Amino acid sequence: MTGLVGFLIFAVVSALIFGAVSIGWRSVLVILLDTLPVPVSIAGVEVSPIHEDILLQIRLPRVLLAAAVGSSLAVAGAVFQGLFRNPMADPYVIGISSGAALGAVFAMLSGFSLVLGGFGAVPLFAFGGGIITIITIMLVYSMARVGRAVPVMTLLLAGIAVSAFLSALVSLLTYFAGERLHMVVFWMMGGLGGATWHQVKVMVPYALVGYICVSVFSRDLNAMLLGEETASNLGVNTERVKKIMLAGSSLLVAAAVSTSGIIGFVGLVVPHFVRLVAGPDHRFLLPASALLGGTLLIATDTLARVIIAPSELPVGIITALLGAPMFLYLLKKRKKLRYFGGGG
């Protein structure tokens, strides 16, 4: 875990230094120290006001938002893979991202100028679409009940069906996008270019609530890897755990997608890597996935900013280009290792 913290710190510092305008590490240190309640001065280092504005108003909120989004997607992926005992499950299989995309595309094409709490219509409608999808999944959850239990496979298939339906609606709206097609496509690619301090302040509390919801029941999720019947015999209320895990992880995804658009492979690859290296214990897997997910998205976003500077690529393209071959490698590696502790 110490190593993951070190990688995260290194990624944050690198992201603050590199960009279309390079800022020396000493200047970065001085600017950050000046924000402390009791400023600490370093002799011999002069800081440009332009560099200070770039660092504090553009790069720092973007780096923090990248860390929050990456952590949220990775933790949600770890929960879905453990809950469904399916290594192919990720934050998008339940349809939360499709619901958020539907809300965002609707806001773009309808031309709403709504502003609430400093947020424009697109992130508001995206978050609302994700929340509506959560409610829909809960209704499907109730309908799929067999006696007093809901089979995990039934829940997984229901999520895939809801996701497919919502994706079809997104495609329908995109077809009629007309001159706004460029805006829709760019948002669907995922990006953090418009990151602000207000987005960080609003998104992070939702991410913390979602993380707390799932981490509190990490021991119960370990038991469910052995099978629901075995977990019940061990005293786990499997139905309650499934509901809380679904709600918490869905909240993580909705908050992430509403601020960054669609960013794939983070929630799929990161939990795979951590699980293959350190095992399936969710008491370690969840915090480790949060650290590695945040590090990965910070690193890929930095690459997206500098690879064709002063222009930048959508970070979703970078995660897909890097994530796909990495995922194939992990699949090959998985053949030699026991993936889930319960043999799922």
Stockholm file with secondary structure:
# STOCKHOLM 1.0

chainA/1-344         MTGLVGFLIFAVVSALIFGAVSIGWRSVLVILLDTLPVPVSIAGVEVSPIHEDILLQIRLPRVLLAAAVGSSLAVAGAVFQGLFRNPMADPYVIGISSGAALGAVFAMLSGFSLVLGGFGAVPLFAFGGGIITIITIMLVYSMARVGRAVPVMTLLLAGIAVSAFLSALVSLLTYFAGERLHMVVFWMMGGLGGATWHQVKVMVPYALVGYICVSVFSRDLNAMLLGEETASNLGVNTERVKKIMLAGSSLLVAAAVSTSGIIGFVGLVVPHFVRLVAGPDHRFLLPASALLGGTLLIATDTLARVIIAPSELPVGIITALLGAPMFLYLLKKRKKLRYFGGGG
#=GR chainA/1-344 SS CHHHHHHHHHHHHHHHHCSSSCCCHHHHHHHHHHTSSSCCCCTTCCCCHHHHHIIIIIIHHHHHHHHHHHHHHHHHHHHHHHHHTCTTCCTTTTSHHHHHHHHHHHHHHHTCCCCBTTBCHHHHHHHHHHHHHHHHHHHHHHHTCBTTBCCHHHHHHHHHHHHHHHHHHHHHHHHTCGGGHHHHHHHHHCCCTTCCHHHHHHHHHHHHHHHHHHHTTHHHHHHHTTCHHHHHHTTCCHHHHHHHHHHHHHHHHHHHHHHHCCCCSHHHHHHHHHHHHHCSCHHHHHHHHHHHHHHHHHHHHHHHHHTTTTSCCCHHHHHHHHHHHHHHHHHHHHTTSCCSTTCC
#=GC SS_cons         CHHHHHHHHHHHHHHHHCSSSCCCHHHHHHHHHHTSSSCCCCTTCCCCHHHHHIIIIIIHHHHHHHHHHHHHHHHHHHHHHHHHTCTTCCTTTTSHHHHHHHHHHHHHHHTCCCCBTTBCHHHHHHHHHHHHHHHHHHHHHHHTCBTTBCCHHHHHHHHHHHHHHHHHHHHHHHHTCGGGHHHHHHHHHCCCTTCCHHHHHHHHHHHHHHHHHHHTTHHHHHHHTTCHHHHHHTTCCHHHHHHHHHHHHHHHHHHHHHHHCCCCSHHHHHHHHHHHHHCSCHHHHHHHHHHHHHHHHHHHHHHHHHTTTTSCCCHHHHHHHHHHHHHHHHHHHHTTSCCSTTCC
//
